Amino acid sequence: MRALRARLDAMMKQRVTPLGLAFTAAILLVAAASFASANNLLFLLLAVMLSTLLISGFVSRLSLAGLEMEFLPPEHISARRKVTGRLVLRNGKTWMPSFSIRLAGSPGSGFVSEIYFPVIPGGAALEENVEVYFARRGAHRGGTFRFSTRFPFGFTERSVEVDLRRDVLVYPCLDAQADFERLLSSIAGEIETHYRGRGHDFYRIRPYVPLESARHVDWRATAHTGELQVREFAREQEHLVYIFLDLDAHDRDAAWFERAVDFAAFLAWRLAQRGARLRFRTQDFDLRVPEEGDVYTVLKYLALVAPAPGKAPVPAGGDSGFQVVLSAHPGRLAGYGWIPGRLLSADDLPAAAADYNPASNS
């Protein structure tokens, strides 16, 4: 993903700190005493205090000037998972460093915490790894970042807000949620039962993969290596898992639809990691993995998919794979040739609480 850049050329704002208020009050007291007593030493002290206040404002403004930010987000981002991106802050002033710079992002920016740079030398670029987090899937556009400094004396906090133009695509959540692991384990068992006509030609011994059946464990190889090993047999073609996500979901089904999208992404991701052949389909999308694309193509589609109320299902087609169907209205699927090995409706994937909101742009 390309870098995202912004320059700090917007209008700067200034806020007086409690220390600045105290210093201003001290200036007023010294000024009053100076004029009341006509003491030259007090006038000299007043001039020094006023000069300090003016220099503080000038230096803090100069410290923020000439900065340029570059953000390189990770290539793949899933919702509700912290990932690490790269931030580069450059100082365009060749002769003057910038001191005590703080960077914080708005809630929609994805930045998790505030970043502090004690000093950025003139003409230098500092690189920092940052955590980003997005609560929802979708295309997240825009993001406001706030640079601030209290340098040199802390009398004022000068800040500038920068809008970073960007378009970050966030996949559905790929982490196991409530009941997802249980459903995956159950579906994996049903897939193996569906394809129990496994080949009999011995192919190799390999390490055991979590969730697969233990009936093919080779105990002699396990004892020899100290880790679970299984016998793998050759077959003409790996089994096919057919995942169909029905887009016919009304407003009352919106929370369930988000839950179904998350599970479809989770199931496709985990099965692809195990080397299964997939066919992922909706009313407007059809992809075979790995023949026509990889699982990331499916995740990119699911990042932006939206319900299509009233849209009729598509015919099942001629593939004889194990069908996993997610539909809020399963009663009409049989008329389109769907014979699901596992059907997941609103009762099987109950919508969680407020964690599941329809995807929207930030």
Buried (B, 14 or more C-beta within 10 A) or exposed (E): BEEBBBEBEEEBEEEEBEEBEEBBEEBEEBBEBBEEEEEEEBBEBBEEBEEBBEEBBEBBBBBBBBBBBBBBBEEBBBBBBEBEBBBBBBBBBEEBEBBBBBBBBBEBBBBEEEBEBEBBEEBBEBEEEBEBBBBBBBBBEBBBBBBBBBBBBBBBBBBBBBEBEBEBBBBBBBEEBEBBBEBBEEBBEBBBEBBEEEEEEEEEBEEBEEBBEEEBBBEEBBEEEEEBBBBBEEBEEEBBBBBBBBBBBEEEBBBBBBBBBBBBBBBBBBBBEEEBBBBBBBBEBEBBBEEEBEBBBBBBBBBBBEBBEEBEBBEBBEEEBBBBBBBBBBEEBEEEEBEBBBBBBBEBBEBBEEBBEBBEEB
